[in-house]
Amino acid sequence: MRWNGIRATALAARGVYAFEVTKGATERTVKAAIHSLYKVSPVKVAFVPLRSKEIIVNGKKGRTKGGKKAYVYLKKGEKIEVL
């Protein structure tokens, strides 16, 4: 898979916001959380798995946890204020 160079800040200009969520999160729970926190109505939620990676810290091998990322698509004209 190739990296296409689109970052989360570039996607925010198009009304798409990226959030790291728990592994058990569903589209319904993410939509409800975004609606209650930011008072906007998501149109679509897409999930991307974050794979775990091997790392070395202080000479010891380890692994990152991995997880799940959610891309939240908003209606045209709505936006989330990020501070």
N, C-alpha and C positions, 0 to 999 in steps of 0.2 A: 504494500500500500504506500502510495506517495503522499507526502504532506503538500497540500495545495496552498499554504501560506495564509489562509484566512484565520484571523485571530478573533477572540471574543469581542474585543472593542470594535473591530470592523463590522462584525455581525450586528452589534447593538445599533448601529446607524440604520440597519434594515429592519429593526424590530425583533431581533432574535437575541435572546439572552442565555448565557450558559451558567449552570449551577451544578455543583458537586452534590450528589444526593446519596442516601444510603442504598445498599444493594437491594433492599426489599421495597424500594419506592415504586409506585405504580403511576400511570398517567393521571388517574383520578386524584390520588393524594397530592401529587405535585401541583396540579391545577388548583386544588382547594387551598394549598399553602400559599401559592403565589397570589391568589385572589384575596386571601385574608391579610397577607402582609403588605402588599403593594396596591390593593384596590384596583387592579386591572384584570381583564378577562382574557386568559390565554386561548388561542385558537387551536394550537397543536403542541404536543410535547414529543420530542424524539430523544431516545436514549442511546448513549455510546458507552461501551464498556471500557474501563481504564485497566489495562493489564498491569500485573505486578512486575517489578523489575528487580534485578539483583544489584545491590549496592555494596560498597565497602566503606565503613566508617571506623576510624581509628585502627585500621589494619584488620578488622573483623568483617567477615561476610555476613550479609543479611538480605532481606527482601522487603520491598515496599508492599503495602497492603493491596493496592489496586482499588477498584471500586466502580462507580457508575457516574456518568455525567448526563445531565438533562439539558437539552436545548429547548427553550420555551419560546414559541412564536406568538406574538401579540397582534391584536387587530391594528389596522393601519391608523396612524395618528396617536396611538397609545405608546407610552414609554415608561420605563422604570428609572427613577432618579438614583444614581449610584454615587455615594459620597466617598 
